[in-house]
Amino acid sequence: MLIIANLVGMPIAFFRGWFFDNHKMKGGKFIPVMLRTPIPIVALSTLFVWLPYENWQYNTKVIVVWIMYMIIQFFLCLYNEGWAFFQQVVTPNAQERANVMSVFQILYSLAPTLTGLVIPTVAGFTFGINNIWTYRIIYPVFTLIGLVMSLVFFRKVKERLILPKKKPEPVRMLDAIREVAKNKYFWIISLAGWIGFLEGSFGTILGWMYNYQEACSASQYAIITAIAGNASLWPNLFAPFLIRRFGKKKILILSNVLNII
């Protein structure tokens, strides 16, 4: 299901690129998207867990889950790309961008750390980690908290993207693809991303060990995920200083080598 979703998502990814290239709403290129997309994400996510799966045949469940996943991903990817690109235009200074991204990553990683700690613990006292009712209770609460945080915080943030006063010429999709295809850094970064997903697979393996191998209790799993989440705090905290001292390339190479080990 995920492979099919990724294949279908490719032309949608082209649409997102075209949209960000050629549209500028009141408030900037990215902030308006980040203020609008959380509302459908929360509504669809809540609907997702409250659909009457208990009354459906297996094949119906599979089809509905896949369709809902694709619709949620459409808005979620718009939000995530707006969030990622916005960090590039918060300031024209490269070191300031590194500082901002460091703070962003600390705050961004705080949420999954908290959910990783809370959800297994709550599940242990309610219906269990593999029971849909656990998520029907927990999921709407967390998504609403995220909605409020997004709407409150991003209203106070401004983009500092320098644009010409006259309306720029629209960027055609084929022209953009042609130019990007000639950029060696695109291929280097893409290849690193394709390989890099293996480095993060420990999180998936940990989840499988808990959910299906019963390698630990709910409370133990909560503590493990909290410690793992806390571990990401420190590199985010020190990243701006390390980048200033050693440069981004050396830090990236070292982190990849350590990940592989």
C-alpha positions in Angstrom: 0.0 0.0 0.0 2.8 2.4 0.9 4.7 1.6 -2.4 1.6 2.3 -4.4 1.0 5.5 -2.4 4.6 6.7 -3.2 4.2 6.0 -6.9 0.9 7.9 -7.0 2.5 10.7 -4.9 5.1 11.4 -7.5 2.9 13.6 -9.8 1.5 15.2 -6.7 5.0 16.1 -5.6 5.5 17.9 -9.0 2.2 19.8 -8.3 3.5 21.0 -4.9 6.8 22.2 -6.5 4.9 24.0 -9.2 2.5 25.5 -6.6 5.3 26.9 -4.4 7.2 28.2 -7.5 4.4 30.1 -9.0 2.1 31.2 -6.1 2.6 33.9 -3.4 -0.4 34.5 -1.2 -0.8 37.3 1.3 1.8 36.7 4.0 4.3 34.9 1.8 4.9 31.7 -0.1 4.9 29.2 2.8 3.3 30.7 5.9 -0.2 30.9 4.4 0.0 27.2 3.5 1.1 26.3 7.0 -1.8 28.3 8.4 -4.4 26.7 6.1 -3.5 23.0 5.9 -3.6 22.0 9.6 -7.4 22.4 9.7 -8.1 19.7 7.0 -5.4 17.6 8.5 -7.0 17.6 11.9 -10.5 17.0 10.4 -9.4 14.1 8.2 -7.2 12.5 10.8 -10.1 12.5 13.3 -12.4 11.0 10.7 -9.8 8.5 9.8 -9.8 6.9 13.3 -13.5 7.2 13.8 -14.7 5.4 10.6 -16.7 2.2 11.5 -14.0 -0.3 10.6 -15.7 -2.9 12.8 -18.6 -3.2 10.5 -16.7 -3.5 7.2 -15.2 -6.4 5.3 -11.4 -6.7 5.1 -11.1 -5.5 1.5 -13.3 -2.5 2.2 -11.0 -1.6 5.1 -8.0 -1.8 2.9 -9.4 0.4 0.2 -10.8 3.1 2.6 -7.6 3.2 4.7 -5.5 3.7 1.5 -7.7 6.4 0.1 -7.8 8.3 3.5 -4.1 7.9 3.8 -3.5 9.5 0.4 -5.9 12.4 1.1 -4.2 13.1 4.4 -0.8 12.9 2.9 -1.7 15.5 0.3 -2.3 18.1 2.9 0.4 16.8 5.3 3.1 17.0 2.6 2.0 20.5 1.7 2.4 21.5 5.4 5.7 19.7 5.8 7.2 21.1 2.7 6.0 24.6 3.6 7.6 24.1 7.0 10.9 22.8 5.5 11.2 25.6 2.8 10.2 28.3 5.2 13.3 27.7 7.3 15.3 28.7 4.2 13.6 32.2 3.9 13.4 33.2 7.6 16.7 35.1 7.2 19.2 35.8 4.3 22.1 34.9 6.6 23.4 31.3 6.4 24.5 31.0 10.0 21.3 32.5 11.3 19.4 29.9 9.2 21.4 27.2 10.9 20.5 28.7 14.3 16.8 28.9 13.4 16.7 25.4 12.1 18.4 24.1 15.3 15.6 25.7 17.4 13.0 24.4 14.9 14.2 20.9 15.1 14.2 20.9 18.9 10.6 22.1 19.1 9.6 19.8 16.2 11.1 16.7 17.8 9.5 17.5 21.1 6.1 16.5 19.9 7.0 12.9 18.9 9.0 12.5 22.0 6.0 13.4 24.1 3.6 11.3 22.1 6.1 8.4 22.2 6.1 8.7 26.0 2.3 9.3 26.5 0.6 7.0 24.0 2.1 3.7 25.1 1.5 4.6 28.7 -2.1 5.6 28.1 -2.6 2.6 25.9 -1.4 0.3 28.7 -4.1 1.7 31.0 -6.9 1.7 28.4 -7.7 -0.5 25.4 -4.1 -1.5 24.4 -1.7 -0.3 21.7 -3.4 -2.3 18.9 -7.0 -1.3 19.7 -8.6 1.3 17.5 -10.4 2.8 20.5 -7.1 3.9 22.0 -6.5 6.1 19.0 -10.1 7.3 18.8 -9.5 8.9 22.2 -5.9 10.0 21.9 -5.6 11.1 18.2 -8.1 13.9 18.2 -6.6 15.4 21.4 -3.1 15.5 20.0 -4.1 16.8 16.6 -6.2 19.6 18.1 -3.2 20.6 20.3 -1.0 20.7 17.2 -3.6 22.8 15.3 -3.7 25.4 18.1 0.1 25.5 18.3 0.5 25.9 14.5 -2.2 28.7 14.3 -0.8 30.6 17.3 2.9 30.4 16.6 3.1 30.8 12.8 0.9 33.9 12.8 3.7 35.7 14.6 6.4 34.6 12.1 7.3 36.5 8.9 9.1 35.4 5.7 12.1 37.4 4.6 12.3 36.1 1.0 13.6 38.8 -1.3 11.4 39.0 -4.4 11.4 41.4 -7.3 8.7 44.1 -7.1 7.3 43.2 -10.5 5.6 39.8 -10.9 8.2 37.2 -11.8 7.8 35.1 -14.9 6.0 31.7 -14.1 8.2 28.7 -13.9 7.1 25.9 -16.3 7.3 22.4 -14.8 9.3 20.9 -17.7 11.8 23.8 -17.6 12.2 23.4 -13.8 12.7 19.6 -14.1 15.3 20.1 -16.9 17.3 22.6 -14.8 17.2 20.5 -11.7 18.3 17.4 -13.6 21.5 19.2 -14.6 22.3 20.1 -11.0 24.8 17.7 -9.5 23.9 18.6 -5.9 20.3 17.5 -6.5 21.5 14.0 -7.4 24.0 13.9 -4.5 21.3 15.0 -2.0 18.7 12.8 -3.4 21.0 9.7 -3.4 21.8 10.5 0.3 18.1 10.7 1.0 17.4 7.4 -0.7 20.2 5.7 1.3 19.5 7.6 4.5 16.1 6.1 5.1 18.0 2.9 6.2 19.7 4.9 8.9 16.4 5.8 10.5 14.9 2.4 10.3 15.8 1.6 13.9 12.6 3.5 14.9 10.5 1.2 12.7 12.3 -1.9 14.0 11.8 -0.7 17.6 8.1 -0.3 17.0 7.7 -3.7 15.4 9.6 -5.3 18.3 7.2 -3.8 20.8 3.9 -4.2 18.9 4.5 -7.7 17.4 7.3 -9.4 19.3 6.3 -8.1 22.8 9.9 -7.3 23.5 9.0 -4.9 26.3 6.0 -3.6 28.3 4.1 -0.4 27.4 5.8 1.6 30.2 9.2 0.4 29.1 8.6 1.3 25.5 7.4 4.7 26.6 10.7 5.3 28.5 12.8 3.9 25.6 11.1 6.3 23.0 11.5 9.2 25.4 15.2 8.5 25.9 15.6 8.2 22.1 13.8 11.4 21.6 15.9 13.2 24.2 19.0 12.0 22.4 18.1 14.1 19.4 17.9 17.2 21.5 21.6 17.5 22.1 22.9 17.5 18.5 20.1 20.0 17.6 21.3 22.2 20.4 25.0 22.1 19.5 24.5 22.0 15.7 24.9 25.8 15.1 28.2 25.9 17.1 29.6 22.7 15.4 28.6 24.1 11.9 30.3 27.4 12.7 33.5 25.5 13.8 33.8 22.7 11.3 31.4 23.5 8.4 28.3 21.6 7.3 30.0 19.2 5.0 32.3 17.7 7.6 29.4 17.5 10.2 27.2 15.7 7.6 29.9 13.2 6.7 30.7 12.4 10.3 27.1 12.0 11.3 26.5 9.6 8.4 29.5 7.5 9.3 28.4 7.3 12.9 24.9 6.4 11.8 26.2 3.5 9.7 28.4 2.2 12.6 
